[in-house]
């Protein structure tokens, strides 16, 4: 084996071939990664919708603002359900990572734990939003604060997920954080 120059893959001199960086791992996970990218994009869009809905808007009545936040929250809940369906279970993306990269087990388990935490935080937020109608200034502030904290949890989860995919496949899922 010939040591490569910095940043290049090693070469097996006897066979004259590049040695894969992660032997036994498909170099192009293909369709599963594309599905993850699509779900990641949908999750980001739902997060952006909630962020926009939470922004103070003195031009609309409070009841309408509450409806818009409620709708954006339902969109995020739906996107999270689809995200979890792609990532968890025996034929999921996480299962594929674990089959090929058992060293990432604790991080994948952490991501799946995140799903439970995110789902619980989202349910709690939905309960708060469902009580909103013509709320007081304090109630609206609480919704904005809790919604911002929820979105921050989602951002951290997406970053950790992208890091795991990078470590498994050396694939960048994209610059949207």
HUKA-V440420 format. One record per backbone hydrogen bond with DSSP energy under -0.5 kcal/mol. NH is the residue of the N-H (numbers start at 1). CO is the residue of the C=O. If there is no record, write none. Layout:
# HUKA-V440420
nh:NH co:CO
nh:NH co:CO
This chain:
# HUKA-V440420
nh:2 co:11
nh:8 co:5
nh:11 co:2
nh:12 co:17
nh:13 co:11
nh:16 co:12
nh:17 co:12
nh:19 co:10
nh:20 co:18
nh:23 co:20
nh:25 co:22
nh:32 co:29
nh:33 co:30
nh:34 co:30
nh:35 co:31
nh:36 co:32
nh:37 co:33
nh:38 co:34
nh:39 co:35
nh:40 co:36
nh:41 co:37
nh:42 co:38
nh:43 co:39
nh:44 co:40
nh:45 co:41
nh:46 co:42
nh:47 co:43
nh:48 co:44
nh:49 co:45
nh:50 co:46
nh:51 co:47
nh:52 co:48
nh:53 co:49
nh:54 co:50
nh:55 co:51
nh:55 co:52
nh:60 co:57
nh:65 co:61
nh:66 co:62
nh:67 co:63
nh:68 co:64
nh:69 co:65
nh:70 co:66
nh:71 co:67
nh:72 co:68
nh:73 co:69
nh:74 co:70
nh:75 co:71
nh:76 co:72
nh:77 co:73
nh:78 co:74
nh:79 co:75
nh:80 co:76
nh:81 co:77
nh:82 co:78
nh:83 co:79
nh:84 co:80
nh:85 co:81
nh:86 co:82
nh:87 co:83
nh:88 co:84
nh:92 co:89
nh:93 co:86
nh:94 co:87
nh:96 co:92
nh:97 co:93
nh:98 co:94
nh:99 co:95
nh:100 co:96
nh:101 co:97
nh:104 co:101
nh:105 co:102
nh:108 co:104
nh:109 co:105
nh:110 co:106
nh:111 co:107
nh:112 co:108
nh:113 co:109
nh:114 co:110
nh:115 co:111
nh:116 co:112
nh:117 co:113
nh:118 co:114
nh:119 co:115
nh:120 co:116
nh:121 co:117
nh:122 co:118
nh:123 co:119
nh:124 co:120
nh:125 co:121
nh:126 co:122
nh:127 co:123
nh:128 co:124
nh:129 co:125
nh:130 co:126
nh:131 co:127
nh:131 co:128
nh:132 co:129
nh:140 co:136
nh:141 co:137
nh:142 co:138
nh:143 co:139
nh:144 co:140
nh:145 co:141
nh:146 co:142
nh:147 co:143
nh:148 co:144
nh:149 co:145
nh:150 co:146
nh:151 co:147
nh:152 co:148
nh:153 co:149
nh:154 co:150
nh:155 co:151
nh:156 co:152
nh:157 co:153
nh:158 co:154
nh:159 co:155
nh:160 co:156
nh:161 co:157
nh:162 co:158
nh:163 co:159
nh:164 co:160
nh:165 co:161
nh:166 co:162
nh:167 co:163
nh:168 co:164
nh:169 co:165
nh:170 co:165
nh:170 co:166
nh:171 co:165
nh:173 co:171
nh:177 co:175
